[in-house]
Amino acid sequence: MIILLNGPLGIGKSTLAEALSESIAWSVMLDGDHIVAVNPAPSDEVEHLHSTITLFIEHHRSFGYRHFVINHLWISTAELDDLRKRVVEEDPDIRCFLLTLPAEENLRRIQIRATARVGDEQSCFEEQTSAKERKLLMKASETELGEPFDVSAPPSELVERILGRIGMARK
């Protein structure tokens, strides 16, 4: 099983991915932002991300891991289709969830996160980035970029809801 968590900055992708991977036996969490955080930046970020994810999945499978929770922002069906094509041979069971949250709550989460950091500039950047990403995601049809999934509940409840939707029990 491969679970993709899609959504804008600050919505809770990493938090939910970590909680899910801790709740599923033989699972690995892959954070798309960390995968593409290389210097110098790749000329084609999506190609770099997807080829690296494919390598990581193959590597972890060789050690017996069977489930993957991958979080990132995918803004087009072409991007998601490319990833699906690359990993379908390894695992045809791929579920993509588009995380949703009212804009005000997304902004509140970004502001809370910013209090743990030094400097106010990062908060402004993240607020602007999140707003841009939300607009990009809104252009897609309702399920084009993943099954809509409201993340306004606590992580433990969200884990139970996702596991229920994919027909999987906690480890």
Contacts in CASP RR format, 6 or more apart in sequence:
PFRMAT RR
TARGET T0000
AUTHOR 0000-0000-0000
METHOD contacts of the structure
MODEL  1
MIILLNGPLGIGKSTLAEALSESIAWSVMLDGDHIVAVNPAPSDEVEHLH
STITLFIEHHRSFGYRHFVINHLWISTAELDDLRKRVVEEDPDIRCFLLT
LPAEENLRRIQIRATARVGDEQSCFEEQTSAKERKLLMKASETELGEPFD
VSAPPSELVERILGRIGMARK
1 24 0 8 1.000
1 66 0 8 1.000
1 67 0 8 1.000
1 68 0 8 1.000
1 91 0 8 1.000
1 93 0 8 1.000
1 94 0 8 1.000
1 95 0 8 1.000
1 166 0 8 1.000
1 168 0 8 1.000
2 57 0 8 1.000
2 67 0 8 1.000
2 68 0 8 1.000
2 70 0 8 1.000
2 87 0 8 1.000
2 91 0 8 1.000
2 93 0 8 1.000
2 94 0 8 1.000
2 95 0 8 1.000
3 20 0 8 1.000
3 67 0 8 1.000
3 68 0 8 1.000
3 69 0 8 1.000
3 70 0 8 1.000
3 94 0 8 1.000
3 95 0 8 1.000
3 96 0 8 1.000
3 97 0 8 1.000
3 162 0 8 1.000
3 166 0 8 1.000
4 70 0 8 1.000
4 71 0 8 1.000
4 72 0 8 1.000
4 74 0 8 1.000
4 80 0 8 1.000
4 83 0 8 1.000
4 94 0 8 1.000
4 95 0 8 1.000
4 96 0 8 1.000
4 97 0 8 1.000
4 146 0 8 1.000
5 13 0 8 1.000
5 16 0 8 1.000
5 17 0 8 1.000
5 20 0 8 1.000
5 69 0 8 1.000
5 70 0 8 1.000
5 71 0 8 1.000
5 72 0 8 1.000
5 97 0 8 1.000
5 99 0 8 1.000
6 13 0 8 1.000
6 71 0 8 1.000
6 72 0 8 1.000
6 73 0 8 1.000
6 74 0 8 1.000
6 80 0 8 1.000
6 96 0 8 1.000
6 97 0 8 1.000
6 98 0 8 1.000
6 99 0 8 1.000
6 137 0 8 1.000
6 145 0 8 1.000
6 146 0 8 1.000
7 13 0 8 1.000
7 73 0 8 1.000
7 98 0 8 1.000
7 99 0 8 1.000
7 133 0 8 1.000
7 137 0 8 1.000
8 73 0 8 1.000
8 106 0 8 1.000
8 129 0 8 1.000
8 130 0 8 1.000
8 133 0 8 1.000
8 134 0 8 1.000
8 137 0 8 1.000
9 73 0 8 1.000
9 110 0 8 1.000
9 126 0 8 1.000
9 129 0 8 1.000
9 130 0 8 1.000
9 133 0 8 1.000
10 106 0 8 1.000
10 109 0 8 1.000
10 110 0 8 1.000
10 113 0 8 1.000
10 126 0 8 1.000
10 130 0 8 1.000
11 99 0 8 1.000
11 100 0 8 1.000
11 101 0 8 1.000
11 106 0 8 1.000
11 109 0 8 1.000
11 130 0 8 1.000
11 151 0 8 1.000
12 99 0 8 1.000
12 109 0 8 1.000
12 151 0 8 1.000
13 71 0 8 1.000
13 72 0 8 1.000
13 73 0 8 1.000
13 99 0 8 1.000
14 31 0 8 1.000
14 33 0 8 1.000
14 71 0 8 1.000
15 155 0 8 1.000
16 71 0 8 1.000
16 99 0 8 1.000
16 151 0 8 1.000
16 155 0 8 1.000
16 158 0 8 1.000
16 159 0 8 1.000
16 162 0 8 1.000
17 29 0 8 1.000
17 31 0 8 1.000
17 69 0 8 1.000
17 70 0 8 1.000
17 71 0 8 1.000
18 29 0 8 1.000
19 155 0 8 1.000
19 156 0 8 1.000
19 158 0 8 1.000
19 159 0 8 1.000
20 27 0 8 1.000
20 29 0 8 1.000
20 69 0 8 1.000
20 159 0 8 1.000
20 162 0 8 1.000
20 163 0 8 1.000
21 27 0 8 1.000
21 28 0 8 1.000
21 29 0 8 1.000
21 67 0 8 1.000
21 69 0 8 1.000
23 159 0 8 1.000
23 163 0 8 1.000
23 170 0 8 1.000
23 171 0 8 1.000
24 67 0 8 1.000
24 69 0 8 1.000
24 163 0 8 1.000
24 168 0 8 1.000
24 170 0 8 1.000
24 171 0 8 1.000
25 67 0 8 1.000
25 171 0 8 1.000
26 64 0 8 1.000
26 65 0 8 1.000
26 66 0 8 1.000
26 67 0 8 1.000
27 65 0 8 1.000
27 66 0 8 1.000
27 67 0 8 1.000
27 68 0 8 1.000
27 69 0 8 1.000
28 56 0 8 1.000
28 60 0 8 1.000
28 65 0 8 1.000
28 67 0 8 1.000
28 68 0 8 1.000
28 69 0 8 1.000
29 68 0 8 1.000
29 69 0 8 1.000
29 70 0 8 1.000
29 71 0 8 1.000
30 53 0 8 1.000
30 56 0 8 1.000
30 57 0 8 1.000
30 68 0 8 1.000
30 69 0 8 1.000
30 70 0 8 1.000
30 71 0 8 1.000
31 70 0 8 1.000
31 71 0 8 1.000
31 72 0 8 1.000
32 49 0 8 1.000
32 53 0 8 1.000
32 70 0 8 1.000
32 71 0 8 1.000
32 72 0 8 1.000
33 71 0 8 1.000
33 72 0 8 1.000
35 48 0 8 1.000
35 49 0 8 1.000
35 52 0 8 1.000
35 53 0 8 1.000
35 56 0 8 1.000
35 72 0 8 1.000
36 42 0 8 1.000
36 45 0 8 1.000
36 48 0 8 1.000
36 49 0 8 1.000
38 48 0 8 1.000
42 48 0 8 1.000
46 79 0 8 1.000
46 82 0 8 1.000
49 72 0 8 1.000
50 82 0 8 1.000
50 83 0 8 1.000
50 86 0 8 1.000
51 86 0 8 1.000
53 70 0 8 1.000
53 83 0 8 1.000
53 86 0 8 1.000
53 87 0 8 1.000
54 86 0 8 1.000
54 87 0 8 1.000
54 90 0 8 1.000
57 68 0 8 1.000
57 87 0 8 1.000
57 90 0 8 1.000
57 91 0 8 1.000
58 90 0 8 1.000
60 68 0 8 1.000
61 90 0 8 1.000
68 91 0 8 1.000
73 133 0 8 1.000
74 80 0 8 1.000
74 83 0 8 1.000
74 96 0 8 1.000
74 145 0 8 1.000
75 133 0 8 1.000
75 136 0 8 1.000
75 137 0 8 1.000
75 140 0 8 1.000
75 145 0 8 1.000
76 140 0 8 1.000
76 145 0 8 1.000
77 140 0 8 1.000
77 144 0 8 1.000
77 145 0 8 1.000
80 96 0 8 1.000
80 145 0 8 1.000
80 146 0 8 1.000
84 94 0 8 1.000
87 94 0 8 1.000
88 94 0 8 1.000
95 147 0 8 1.000
95 165 0 8 1.000
95 166 0 8 1.000
96 145 0 8 1.000
96 146 0 8 1.000
96 147 0 8 1.000
97 146 0 8 1.000
97 147 0 8 1.000
97 148 0 8 1.000
97 149 0 8 1.000
97 162 0 8 1.000
98 137 0 8 1.000
98 143 0 8 1.000
98 145 0 8 1.000
98 146 0 8 1.000
98 147 0 8 1.000
98 148 0 8 1.000
98 149 0 8 1.000
99 149 0 8 1.000
99 151 0 8 1.000
100 148 0 8 1.000
100 149 0 8 1.000
100 150 0 8 1.000
100 151 0 8 1.000
101 109 0 8 1.000
101 150 0 8 1.000
101 151 0 8 1.000
101 152 0 8 1.000
102 152 0 8 1.000
103 131 0 8 1.000
103 134 0 8 1.000
105 152 0 8 1.000
106 130 0 8 1.000
106 134 0 8 1.000
107 127 0 8 1.000
107 130 0 8 1.000
110 123 0 8 1.000
110 126 0 8 1.000
110 127 0 8 1.000
110 130 0 8 1.000
111 123 0 8 1.000
111 127 0 8 1.000
113 126 0 8 1.000
114 120 0 8 1.000
114 122 0 8 1.000
114 123 0 8 1.000
114 126 0 8 1.000
117 123 0 8 1.000
137 145 0 8 1.000
142 148 0 8 1.000
147 165 0 8 1.000
149 158 0 8 1.000
149 161 0 8 1.000
149 162 0 8 1.000
149 165 0 8 1.000
151 158 0 8 1.000
153 161 0 8 1.000
159 170 0 8 1.000
160 170 0 8 1.000
163 169 0 8 1.000
163 170 0 8 1.000
END
